[in-house]
Amino acid sequence: MERVELEEMTAPKLKELALEKYPEIDGVSGMKKEELIDAIIAEEVRLGHRPKEEVKRPPIKVSELKQKIKALKAERAKALDAKDRELLRGSRVKIKRIKRRLRKLKDAS
C-alpha cells in the first residue's frame, strides 16, 4: 500500500489495519495518524514488502490548496442550492481537511 493511500485513510482505519495486518507493532492504540503511517511503513520495510528508500513527494504548494478550497466552496454553494445534504457534508469535510493542512504547513515553516 502506498504512503498516499495510507495518508488518505482515517486514524481509526489505520489502527484497524495495523492491528489486523501487523500485530508486531506495539502501542497502536496510542499512536497518532502520522506515527501509525510511519510504523506501518517501517513494518512493511522490515518484512520486505516495501523498498527501504521511498520516493519523496513533491512539496505541497499553498496556492494549489487554496485553489482546491475555492473549487470546493463553489461545490458547497451548489449543494446548498440543491439542498443535497451528502454533497454539502462531503464538501465541508474536504474544505476542513485542506484548511487543516494549510495550518500545519504554516506552523511547520
BAMAR-985474 format. One line per 10 residues: number of its first residue (from 0); their letters; for each residue x, y, z of N, C-alpha, C. Coordinates in Angstrom, 3 decimals, always signed. Layout:
N
NUM	A	X,Y,Z,X,Y,Z,X,Y,Z; ...
//
This chain:
109
0	MERVELEEMT	+0.842,-1.167,+0.000,+0.000,+0.000,+0.000,+0.896,+1.241,+0.000; +0.617,+2.189,-0.875,+1.427,+3.388,-0.999,+1.183,+4.339,+0.172; +2.150,+5.211,+0.425,+2.034,+6.170,+1.519,+0.838,+7.096,+1.304; +0.599,+7.491,+0.059,-0.520,+8.383,-0.244,-1.839,+7.728,+0.149; -1.971,+6.446,-0.130,-3.181,+5.719,+0.238,-3.338,+5.666,+1.758; -2.229,+5.486,+2.454,-2.280,+5.458,+3.917,-2.678,+6.820,+4.474; -2.170,+7.889,+3.878,-2.487,+9.228,+4.354,-3.947,+9.587,+4.124; -4.568,+8.987,+3.134,-5.976,+9.262,+2.863,-6.899,+8.553,+3.851; -6.390,+7.527,+4.512,-7.193,+6.787,+5.478,-7.303,+7.564,+6.784; -8.367,+7.313,+7.521,-8.536,+7.946,+8.827,-7.711,+7.193,+9.871
10	APKLKELALE	-7.478,+7.843,+10.999,-6.690,+7.225,+12.069,-7.326,+5.931,+12.576; -8.653,+5.874,+12.810,-9.239,+4.609,+13.257,-9.060,+3.474,+12.239; -9.171,+3.802,+10.946,-8.970,+2.776,+9.911,-7.518,+2.306,+9.907; -6.588,+3.237,+10.104,-5.175,+2.862,+10.167,-4.901,+1.957,+11.369; -5.560,+2.257,+12.490,-5.379,+1.420,+13.684,-5.897,+0.013,+13.433; -7.064,-0.086,+12.769,-7.610,-1.406,+12.441,-6.665,-2.167,+11.524; -6.145,-1.478,+10.509,-5.221,-2.094,+9.562,-3.973,-2.592,+10.283; -3.425,-1.748,+11.150,-2.204,-2.122,+11.870,-2.446,-3.318,+12.788; -3.589,-3.336,+13.461,-3.882,-4.446,+14.366,-4.128,-5.746,+13.612; -4.776,-5.662,+12.449,-5.083,-6.868,+11.680,-3.857,-7.413,+10.949
20	KYPEIDGVSG	-3.175,-6.539,+10.199,-2.086,-6.999,+9.337,-0.731,-7.076,+10.031; -0.491,-6.171,+10.977,+0.828,-6.077,+11.593,+0.711,-6.122,+13.126; +0.426,-7.277,+13.682,+0.271,-7.371,+15.142,+1.596,-7.152,+15.892; +2.720,-7.146,+15.164,+4.018,-6.951,+15.812,+4.232,-5.504,+16.247; +3.453,-4.566,+15.698,+3.601,-3.156,+16.052,+3.011,-2.939,+17.444; +3.813,-2.381,+18.336,+3.368,-2.136,+19.707,+2.832,-0.715,+19.856; +1.827,-0.547,+20.706,+1.314,+0.777,+21.035,+0.444,+1.413,+19.977; -0.208,+0.602,+19.165,-1.016,+1.120,+18.066,-2.146,+2.008,+18.574; -2.780,+1.625,+19.645,-3.947,+2.373,+20.115,-3.591,+3.771,+20.606; -2.368,+4.003,+20.990,-1.972,+5.309,+21.479,-1.275,+6.184,+20.453
30	MKKEELIDAI	-1.116,+5.679,+19.227,-0.390,+6.432,+18.208,-1.290,+7.423,+17.481; -0.667,+8.488,+17.025,-1.349,+9.451,+16.176,-1.231,+8.977,+14.733; -1.955,+9.643,+13.835,-2.037,+9.208,+12.450,-0.656,+9.124,+11.792; +0.165,+10.165,+11.914,+1.486,+10.158,+11.295,+2.367,+9.057,+11.874; +2.272,+8.843,+13.173,+3.040,+7.778,+13.810,+2.606,+6.416,+13.292; +1.302,+6.244,+13.100,+0.785,+4.979,+12.566,+1.306,+4.728,+11.158; +1.267,+5.764,+10.327,+1.743,+5.625,+8.950,+3.211,+5.234,+8.946; +4.013,+5.927,+9.745,+5.443,+5.615,+9.814,+5.687,+4.199,+10.338; +4.906,+3.777,+11.330,+5.074,+2.437,+11.898,+4.688,+1.359,+10.885; +3.609,+1.587,+10.146,+3.176,+0.614,+9.131,+4.228,+0.499,+8.039
40	IAEEVRLGHR	+4.746,+1.641,+7.588,+5.776,+1.618,+6.544,+7.037,+0.929,+7.052; +7.430,+1.222,+8.287,+8.621,+0.584,+8.852,+8.446,-0.931,+8.947; +7.252,-1.356,+9.318,+6.983,-2.800,+9.418,+6.996,-3.447,+8.036; +6.453,-2.751,+7.026,+6.474,-3.285,+5.661,+7.906,-3.388,+5.148; +8.741,-2.411,+5.482,+10.154,-2.466,+5.089,+10.830,-3.644,+5.775; +10.543,-3.825,+7.064,+11.145,-4.925,+7.823,+10.764,-6.283,+7.250; +9.502,-6.397,+6.807,+9.026,-7.655,+6.249,+9.429,-7.846,+4.790; +9.949,-6.795,+4.161,+10.381,-6.894,+2.772,+9.291,-6.613,+1.759; +8.164,-6.054,+2.198,+7.072,-5.739,+1.278,+7.271,-4.398,+0.583; +8.223,-3.626,+1.045,+8.433,-2.275,+0.534,+9.943,-2.024,+0.501
50	PKEEVKRPPI	+10.423,-1.316,-0.525,+11.854,-0.989,-0.550,+12.192,-0.013,+0.578; +13.460,-0.013,+0.997,+13.866,+0.829,+2.119,+13.724,+2.312,+1.811; +14.128,+2.714,+0.613,+14.038,+4.118,+0.254,+12.736,+4.368,-0.472; +12.013,+5.346,+0.003,+10.749,+5.695,-0.617,+10.931,+6.993,-1.393; +10.276,+7.090,-2.525,+10.374,+8.283,-3.342,+9.687,+9.430,-2.609; +10.393,+10.540,-2.507,+9.825,+11.705,-1.828,+8.791,+12.372,-2.727; +7.708,+12.812,-2.109,+6.676,+13.518,-2.861,+7.102,+14.954,-3.058; +6.650,+15.575,-4.147,+6.988,+16.991,-4.335,+6.326,+17.830,-3.246; +6.920,+18.947,-2.902,+6.346,+19.770,-1.837,+4.951,+20.276,-2.198; +4.141,+20.447,-1.190,+2.775,+20.900,-1.389,+2.801,+22.412,-1.560
60	KVSELKQKIK	+2.110,+22.886,-2.587,+2.058,+24.317,-2.833,+0.794,+24.884,-2.203; +0.972,+25.966,-1.472,-0.142,+26.607,-0.791,-1.164,+27.106,-1.805; -0.681,+27.635,-2.921,-1.602,+28.171,-3.930,-2.516,+27.082,-4.486; -1.976,+25.878,-4.660,-2.803,+24.769,-5.154,-3.887,+24.400,-4.149; -3.530,+24.396,-2.875,-4.508,+24.073,-1.843,-5.606,+25.131,-1.780; -5.215,+26.396,-1.929,-6.211,+27.467,-1.905,-7.145,+27.374,-3.113; -6.623,+26.969,-4.258,-7.477,+26.780,-5.435,-8.468,+25.644,-5.204; -8.014,+24.591,-4.552,-8.916,+23.478,-4.239,-10.038,+23.941,-3.304; -9.677,+24.782,-2.344,-10.688,+25.299,-1.415,-11.726,+26.123,-2.164; -11.289,+26.972,-3.098,-12.227,+27.779,-3.882,-13.178,+26.893,-4.669
70	ALKAERAKAL	-12.633,+25.843,-5.287,-13.472,+24.929,-6.065,-14.472,+24.213,-5.154; -14.021,+23.818,-3.983,-14.909,+23.137,-3.040,-15.985,+24.077,-2.490; -15.639,+25.339,-2.329,-16.643,+26.300,-1.873,-17.730,+26.482,-2.930; -17.343,+26.466,-4.200,-18.332,+26.549,-5.277,-19.223,+25.304,-5.258; -18.603,+24.152,-5.031,-19.361,+22.897,-4.929,-20.317,+22.947,-3.737; -19.846,+23.514,-2.639,-20.673,+23.641,-1.447,-21.883,+24.543,-1.708; -21.655,+25.637,-2.447,-22.754,+26.552,-2.763,-23.806,+25.857,-3.629; -23.355,+25.062,-4.584,-24.292,+24.305,-5.435,-25.082,+23.310,-4.585; -24.411,+22.673,-3.653,-25.084,+21.702,-2.789,-26.124,+22.390,-1.911; -25.805,+23.602,-1.458,-26.774,+24.355,-0.658,-28.010,+24.699,-1.480
80	DAKDRELLRG	-27.795,+25.144,-2.719,-28.913,+25.489,-3.596,-29.767,+24.273,-3.921; -29.109,+23.135,-4.134,-29.818,+21.909,-4.491,-30.344,+21.163,-3.263; -29.976,+21.653,-2.080,-30.359,+21.012,-0.816,-29.913,+19.539,-0.757; -28.700,+19.325,-1.255,-28.101,+17.989,-1.266,-27.206,+17.856,-0.032; -27.715,+17.197,+0.987,-27.001,+17.100,+2.260,-25.700,+16.311,+2.158; -25.693,+15.254,+1.392,-24.488,+14.422,+1.278,-23.357,+15.194,+0.606; -23.668,+15.868,-0.495,-22.652,+16.646,-1.199,-22.175,+17.801,-0.331; -23.098,+18.409,+0.388,-22.758,+19.513,+1.279,-21.808,+19.047,+2.376; -22.133,+17.946,+2.998,-21.280,+17.417,+4.072,-19.901,+17.036,+3.546; -19.887,+16.375,+2.387,-18.613,+15.971,+1.798,-17.719,+17.156,+1.474
90	SRVKIKRIKR	-18.315,+18.198,+0.888,-17.504,+19.365,+0.541,-17.017,+20.083,+1.798; -17.841,+20.150,+2.825,-17.412,+20.794,+4.073,-16.254,+20.036,+4.717; -16.329,+18.727,+4.705,-15.264,+17.912,+5.297,-13.965,+18.103,+4.522; -14.063,+18.121,+3.197,-12.858,+18.305,+2.375,-12.248,+19.680,+2.609; -13.089,+20.709,+2.700,-12.584,+22.054,+2.965,-11.872,+22.077,+4.313; -12.478,+21.455,+5.300,-11.898,+21.425,+6.646,-10.527,+20.744,+6.636; -10.416,+19.635,+5.915,-9.139,+18.907,+5.856,-8.051,+19.731,+5.180; -8.417,+20.394,+4.082,-7.422,+21.200,+3.372,-6.981,+22.376,+4.229; -7.919,+23.009,+4.927,-7.547,+24.120,+5.806,-6.629,+23.640,+6.924; -6.885,+22.449,+7.424,-6.018,+21.883,+8.458,-4.605,+21.686,+7.919
100	RLRKLKDAS	-4.509,+21.196,+6.672,-3.186,+21.010,+6.055,-2.476,+22.348,+5.891; -3.238,+23.378,+5.498,-2.646,+24.711,+5.356,-2.096,+25.218,+6.681; -2.850,+25.003,+7.755,-2.381,+25.432,+9.072,-1.115,+24.678,+9.481; -1.079,+23.386,+9.189,+0.108,+22.601,+9.532,+1.322,+23.063,+8.729; +1.106,+23.389,+7.456,+2.206,+23.909,+6.642,+2.704,+25.237,+7.187; +1.779,+26.081,+7.609,+2.149,+27.381,+8.160,+2.936,+27.211,+9.458; +2.494,+26.305,+10.314,+3.184,+26.063,+11.581,+4.557,+25.441,+11.357; +4.686,+24.611,+10.338,+5.951,+23.931,+10.071,+6.996,+24.885,+9.500; +6.545,+25.927,+8.836,+7.519,+26.834,+8.204,+7.965,+27.946,+9.114
//
